Amino acid sequence: MARLHRRRAVRFLGDSSPSFEGRSGALHQAAGIGLRGTDCLSLLHFLADLLCFPMSDEPYPKNYQDPAMVSRHSPQRIRKFLGMVVSLLIFAAAAFSAILVQRNLRINPRTEDAQVRANVVGISPQVGGTIVAIHVKDNQLVKKGQLLYEIDERPYQAEAEKAQADLALTEFEIQAYKDQITAAEAALRESQANALYASNYAKRVGALVGSSYVTTDKNEQAQTQAQTTAAKVEQDLAALSRARNLLGESGEINVRREGAQAALRDAALKLSYCRVYAPCDGYVTDLQITPGVYASVGEQIFSLVDKRIWYVLAYFRETDLRHIQQGMEADVYFMAESGKKYRGIVQGIPKAVVELGSPSSSTPGGQGILSQVSPTIDFILLAQRYPVRIVLDEKEEHSFRMGGTASVIVHTQSDMAAGSRRLNQLERVDAAAFTAPLSGSGMPTPVQGNE
């Protein structure tokens, strides 16, 4: 049985020599290869030694050395032991690194799907007309109140002059109605006096009816005259009321004058709209017109990128939103400046985005104006991404460009109270748009800027 085991082991190790020396050499050679090879092959060699030699009934050769007697400090064993230790250390380090990475991703969620944004103002005229002058260039930095372009003002100047004339005519009409009221009051006083006399005369005549001094016909004439004068009083009262209504006074306000003045202000306002000014500090973008182009009311001529505040829309998966709150600090990296870190503060998370496959905002049943985030893969179930707005707490630099690509890391363990206070300071900007003042001629006074 022992010989059978030895034959099988030697045959397994690939030694076909029938002699014991050949088998012993093959075993030692295989053991050496096993120590230098993989652990699995070494284990097979060790099992072959156990099967072949300890159970053999033949005497060992003189030059045979029992593996159990080999020194435990041999170079082969040391290399094998060190290899196993290093493998275990590498595995433990990999597992520990994976745990640290998973914890870091949970505490500091991040995304590389982010875009630099800024508020954009569409510059469009409030009155229609031909553009006669453009005072800015494309990509130019303009100041709040700087003159951008002018529209032909002649039609609106004529309307303003007509409104001015209508106001003057209204003043004459008001004076005429006042004179009419005065005449109506005088007529009323006269008719009241006549009515009083007629009434008293009718009473005296009526007392004498039946005597030889007053006839029946004379009495009827007196009564008729009293009734006629009384009716005249009522007529003059109505005429006085009508004259006062035509005057249009309500307390200390004359509505005729107010209407004419409002028409004049409207004409002057439309005249002022012929000059278009910058509503804020920003950059002229997409200017593709030239003088001579007709501008319709509400038609956007170009855009103005507001430079007062910049922010980043970071598209986070909905599974990461539970860790993100307003006021948390964030690190922002621009692709244009990949080696530079910018500080940001989370401004908020939207409560709604456009559902995939839902109706558009212009069709009945649409959700209105909502952010639409398209998935990158459509054949598997993906977590929806939401645009988290992060306000940049940095001064504007050359790399700040709307639409630029960015990466964001949110620090969920930052001080949210301090971040919220700083966010309020950043958003506390002069939000009032520039309003061109009206001069005496109805034209606004332009603000000089860098053209």
C-alpha positions in Angstrom: 0.0 0.0 0.0 2.8 2.4 0.8 4.5 1.6 -2.5 1.3 2.3 -4.2 1.0 5.7 -2.6 4.6 6.5 -3.6 4.0 5.5 -7.2 0.9 7.6 -7.4 2.7 10.6 -5.8 5.7 10.3 -8.1 3.4 9.9 -11.1 1.5 13.0 -10.0 4.7 14.9 -9.7 5.7 13.9 -13.2 8.7 11.6 -12.3 8.7 8.3 -14.3 12.0 6.9 -12.9 11.5 3.6 -11.1 14.5 4.1 -8.8 14.2 5.5 -5.3 16.9 8.0 -6.0 15.0 9.3 -9.0 11.9 9.6 -7.0 13.7 11.3 -4.1 15.3 13.7 -6.5 12.1 14.5 -8.1 10.5 15.1 -4.7 13.2 17.5 -3.6 13.2 19.2 -7.0 9.4 19.5 -6.8 9.6 20.8 -3.2 12.1 23.5 -4.4 9.8 24.5 -7.2 6.9 24.6 -4.8 8.7 26.9 -2.5 9.4 29.2 -5.3 6.0 28.8 -7.0 2.5 29.3 -5.8 1.1 28.3 -2.5 -1.2 25.7 -4.0 1.6 23.9 -5.8 3.7 23.9 -2.6 0.8 22.3 -0.7 0.6 19.5 -3.3 4.4 18.9 -3.0 4.1 18.8 0.8 1.3 16.2 0.6 3.3 14.1 -1.8 6.2 14.0 0.6 3.9 12.9 3.4 2.3 10.2 1.2 5.6 8.9 -0.2 8.2 8.8 2.5 6.8 8.6 6.0 4.6 5.6 5.0 7.3 3.8 3.1 8.7 0.5 4.3 12.0 1.0 2.5 15.0 2.5 4.2 15.7 6.1 3.3 18.7 6.8 1.2 21.8 8.2 2.8 21.5 11.5 1.1 17.8 11.9 2.0 17.0 14.8 4.4 13.6 14.7 6.2 11.6 17.8 5.5 10.5 17.9 9.1 14.1 18.2 10.1 14.8 21.1 7.8 15.5 24.3 9.7 12.5 26.5 10.2 14.7 29.5 9.4 15.6 28.4 5.9 15.4 31.1 3.2 12.6 29.4 1.4 10.4 29.2 4.5 11.2 32.8 5.5 10.2 34.0 2.0 7.1 32.0 2.1 6.1 33.4 5.5 6.9 37.0 4.5 4.9 36.6 1.4 1.9 35.4 3.4 2.3 38.3 5.9 2.6 40.9 3.1 -0.5 39.5 1.3 -2.5 39.7 4.5 -1.3 43.2 5.2 -2.2 44.3 1.6 -5.7 42.8 2.0 -6.2 44.4 5.3 -5.0 47.8 4.0 -7.3 47.5 1.0 -10.3 46.7 3.2 -9.5 49.6 5.6 -9.1 51.9 2.6 -12.4 50.9 1.2 -14.1 51.6 4.6 -12.4 55.0 4.8 -13.4 55.9 1.2 -17.0 54.8 1.9 -17.2 56.9 5.0 -15.6 59.9 3.3 -18.1 59.7 0.4 -21.0 59.5 3.0 -19.7 62.5 5.0 -18.6 64.5 2.1 -20.8 63.8 -1.0 -19.3 64.9 -4.3 -20.2 65.1 -7.9 -18.4 66.0 -11.1 -21.6 66.9 -12.9 -21.8 70.6 -12.1 -22.0 73.8 -14.1 -21.1 77.4 -13.3 -24.1 79.7 -13.5 -25.0 83.4 -13.1 -28.2 85.4 -13.4 -28.9 86.6 -16.9 -31.0 89.6 -17.8 -32.5 89.7 -21.3 -32.2 93.2 -22.7 -35.3 94.0 -24.7 -37.0 97.4 -25.5 -40.3 98.4 -23.9 -41.2 100.4 -27.0 -40.9 99.5 -30.7 -38.8 101.4 -33.1 -35.6 101.5 -35.2 -32.3 101.2 -33.4 -30.3 104.3 -34.2 -27.3 103.9 -32.0 -25.5 101.1 -30.1 -23.1 102.2 -27.4 -21.6 98.8 -26.3 -19.8 95.9 -27.8 -20.1 92.2 -27.4 -18.4 90.8 -24.2 -18.0 94.3 -22.8 -18.2 94.9 -19.1 -20.9 97.6 -18.4 -21.9 99.4 -15.2 -25.3 99.8 -13.8 -27.1 102.7 -15.5 -24.8 102.8 -18.5 -26.4 103.7 -21.8 -26.6 100.6 -24.1 -28.5 101.6 -27.2 -31.1 104.1 -28.5 -34.3 103.8 -30.5 -35.7 106.4 -32.8 -37.5 108.8 -30.5 -39.3 111.1 -33.0 -42.7 109.3 -32.9 -42.7 109.3 -29.1 -41.5 112.9 -28.9 -44.5 113.9 -31.0 -46.8 111.9 -28.7 -45.3 113.7 -25.7 -45.8 117.1 -27.3 -49.5 116.2 -28.1 -50.0 115.1 -24.5 -48.5 118.4 -23.3 -50.9 120.3 -25.5 -53.8 118.1 -24.3 -52.9 119.0 -20.7 -53.0 122.7 -21.6 -56.3 122.3 -23.3 -57.7 120.5 -20.3 -56.7 123.4 -18.1 -58.8 125.7 -20.4 -61.7 123.3 -20.3 -61.5 123.2 -16.5 -61.7 127.0 -16.4 -64.6 127.0 -18.8 -66.5 124.5 -16.6 -65.8 126.6 -13.6 -67.3 129.6 -15.4 -70.2 127.5 -16.4 -70.8 126.5 -12.7 -70.7 130.2 -11.8 -73.4 131.0 -14.4 -75.5 128.0 -13.3 -75.3 129.2 -9.7 -76.5 132.7 -10.7 -79.3 131.3 -12.8 -80.3 129.1 -9.8 -80.4 132.1 -7.5 -82.6 134.0 -10.0 -85.0 131.2 -10.4 -85.2 130.7 -6.7 -86.1 134.3 -6.2 -88.8 134.2 -8.9 -90.2 131.0 -7.5 -90.4 132.6 -4.0 -92.2 135.7 -5.4 -94.6 133.6 -7.5 -95.4 131.4 -4.5 -96.2 134.3 -2.3 -98.2 136.0 -5.0 -100.3 132.9 -5.5 -101.0 132.7 -1.8 -102.2 136.3 -1.7 -104.4 135.9 -4.8 -105.8 132.6 -3.5 -106.9 134.4 -0.3 -109.0 136.9 -2.3 -110.8 134.3 -4.4 -114.6 134.8 -4.2 -114.4 138.6 -3.8 -115.0 141.2 -6.4 -111.3 142.0 -6.5 -109.9 138.7 -7.9 -111.4 136.7 -10.6 -111.0 132.9 -11.0 -108.9 133.3 -14.1 -106.5 135.6 -12.3 -106.1 133.1 -9.5 -105.3 130.3 -11.9 -102.7 132.4 -13.6 -101.0 133.1 -10.2 -101.0 129.4 -9.3 -99.6 128.4 -12.7 -96.8 131.0 -12.4 -95.8 129.6 -9.0 -95.6 126.1 -10.3 -93.6 127.2 -13.4 -91.0 129.1 -11.3 -90.7 126.1 -9.0 -89.9 123.9 -11.9 -87.4 126.4 -13.2 -85.6 126.1 -9.8 -85.4 122.3 -10.3 -84.0 122.7 -13.8 -81.3 125.2 -12.7 -80.3 122.8 -9.9 -79.8 120.0 -12.4 -77.8 122.3 -14.6 -75.6 123.3 -11.7 -75.0 119.6 -10.8 -74.2 118.8 -14.4 -71.7 121.6 -14.6 -70.0 120.5 -11.4 -69.8 116.9 -12.7 -68.3 118.1 -16.0 -65.6 120.0 -14.0 -64.6 116.6 -12.5 -63.5 117.7 -9.1 -63.4 115.2 -6.2 -62.3 117.0 -3.1 -59.1 118.7 -4.0 -58.4 116.5 -7.0 -59.6 117.3 -10.5 -59.9 114.1 -12.5 -59.7 115.8 -15.8 -56.4 117.3 -14.9 -55.1 114.0 -13.5 -56.1 112.2 -16.7 -54.3 114.7 -18.9 -51.2 114.6 -16.6 -51.2 110.8 -16.6 -51.3 110.8 -20.4 -48.4 113.2 -20.4 -46.4 111.0 -18.0 -47.1 108.0 -20.1 -45.9 109.7 -23.3 -42.8 111.0 -21.4 -42.2 107.4 -20.1 -42.4 105.9 -23.5 -40.1 108.6 -24.8 -37.6 107.7 -22.0 -37.8 104.0 -23.1 -36.1 105.0 -26.3 -32.9 104.9 -24.4 -32.1 101.5 -22.9 -29.7 101.4 -19.9 -27.9 98.6 -18.1 -30.0 97.4 -15.1 -27.0 96.0 -13.3 -23.2 95.5 -13.5 -22.5 92.7 -16.0 -21.2 91.5 -19.3 -22.8 92.0 -22.7 -23.4 88.7 -24.3 -24.6 87.6 -27.8 -24.7 91.0 -29.3 -25.5 90.4 -33.0 -27.3 93.5 -34.1 -26.4 96.8 -35.8 -28.0 100.2 -36.0 -30.9 100.2 -38.4 -32.6 97.0 -37.1 -36.2 97.3 -36.0 -36.7 96.3 -32.4 -40.1 95.0 -31.4 -41.6 95.4 -27.9 -40.3 92.6 -25.7 -38.0 91.2 -28.3 -34.6 90.3 -26.7 -31.7 92.1 -28.4 -28.9 90.6 -26.3 -28.2 89.3 -22.8 -26.5 90.8 -19.8 -24.7 88.4 -17.4 -25.1 89.7 -13.9 -21.7 89.8 -12.2 -22.9 90.5 -8.7 -23.2 86.9 -7.7 -22.0 83.6 -9.2 -23.1 80.1 -8.2 -22.8 76.5 -9.3 -25.6 74.0 -10.0 -24.3 70.7 -8.8 -26.3 67.7 -9.9 -26.4 65.3 -6.9 -28.1 61.9 -6.9 -31.2 61.8 -4.8 -29.6 59.3 -2.5 -27.0 62.0 -1.5 -29.5 64.7 -0.8 -30.4 63.5 2.7 -26.9 64.5 3.9 -26.9 68.0 2.3 -28.5 71.0 3.9 -28.5 74.8 3.5 -25.5 76.6 4.9 -23.0 73.7 4.4 -19.6 74.6 3.0 -18.5 73.2 -0.3 -15.3 72.9 -2.3 -15.6 73.8 -5.9 -13.1 73.0 -8.6 -13.4 74.5 -12.1 -12.2 72.5 -15.1 -10.6 75.7 -16.3 -8.7 75.9 -13.0 -8.4 72.3 -11.9 -5.7 72.9 -9.4 -7.5 75.7 -7.6 -10.2 75.3 -4.9 -13.0 77.8 -4.5 -15.2 78.1 -1.4 -19.0 77.8 -1.8 -22.1 77.6 0.4 -25.1 75.5 -0.2 -28.0 77.8 -1.0 -30.8 75.2 -1.3 -32.1 72.1 -2.9 -35.0 72.2 -5.3 -38.3 70.5 -4.4 -39.1 69.5 -7.9 -37.6 68.7 -11.3 -39.3 67.8 -14.6 -40.3 64.1 -14.5 -38.9 62.1 -17.4 -41.5 61.7 -20.1 -43.8 64.4 -18.6 -45.5 67.1 -20.7 -43.5 70.2 -21.5 -44.2 73.4 -19.7 -45.9 74.9 -22.8 -48.6 72.2 -23.0 -51.7 71.7 -20.9 -50.9 69.6 -17.9 -47.2 70.7 -17.7 -45.5 71.4 -14.5 -44.5 75.0 -15.4 -40.9 76.2 -15.3 -38.9 73.4 -13.7 -35.3 72.1 -14.1 -34.9 69.2 -16.4 -32.1 66.7 -15.8 -31.6 64.1 -18.4 -30.2 60.6 -17.4 -26.9 59.5 -18.7 -28.1 55.9 -19.2 -31.7 55.0 -20.1 -31.7 51.2 -20.0 -31.2 50.7 -16.2 -32.9 52.3 -13.2 -30.9 55.3 -12.1 -31.2 57.6 -9.2 -32.7 61.0 -10.2 -30.3 63.9 -10.0 -31.3 67.3 -8.5 -29.5 70.6 -9.1 -28.2 71.8 -5.8 -27.4 75.6 -5.9 -24.1 76.5 -4.3 -23.2 80.2 -4.1 -19.6 81.0 -4.6 -18.0 82.9 -1.8 -15.2 84.2 -3.9 -14.4 87.4 -5.8 -15.0 87.1 -9.5 -12.1 85.8 -11.5 -11.2 85.4 -15.1 -12.2 81.7 -15.0 -15.8 82.5 -14.0 -17.8 81.8 -17.1 -21.4 80.7 -17.2 -21.8 77.2 -18.5 -18.3 76.1 -17.3 -17.8 72.6 -15.9 -17.0 72.1 -12.3 -16.7 69.5 -9.5 -18.2 69.9 -6.1 -17.5 68.4 -2.7 -20.0 69.2 0.1 -18.8 69.1 3.7 -21.7 67.9 5.8 -20.0 68.4 9.1 -19.3 72.2 8.6 -20.9 75.0 10.6 -24.3 75.5 8.9 -25.2 78.5 11.1 -22.1 80.4 10.1 -22.6 79.4 6.5 -26.2 80.6 6.5 -25.1 84.0 7.9 -22.5 84.4 5.2 -25.0 83.3 2.6 -27.4 86.1 3.7 -24.5 88.6 3.4 -23.7 87.4 -0.1 -27.3 87.6 -1.3 -27.9 91.0 0.3 -27.1 92.9 -2.9 -28.6 96.0 -4.4 -31.5 94.2 -6.2 -33.2 97.4 -7.4 -32.9 97.8 -11.1 -31.7 101.0 -12.6 -34.6 103.5 -13.3 -33.7 106.3 -15.7 -34.8 109.6 -14.3 -37.0 111.9 -16.4 -35.6 115.3 -17.2 -37.6 118.4 -18.1 -37.9 117.4 -21.7 -39.1 113.9 -20.8 -35.7 112.3 -21.6 -33.7 110.5 -18.9 -30.3 111.7 -17.9 -27.8 109.1 -19.0 -25.1 107.7 -16.7 -21.7 107.7 -18.1 -19.8 104.4 -18.2 -16.8 102.8 -19.8 -17.6 102.3 -23.4 
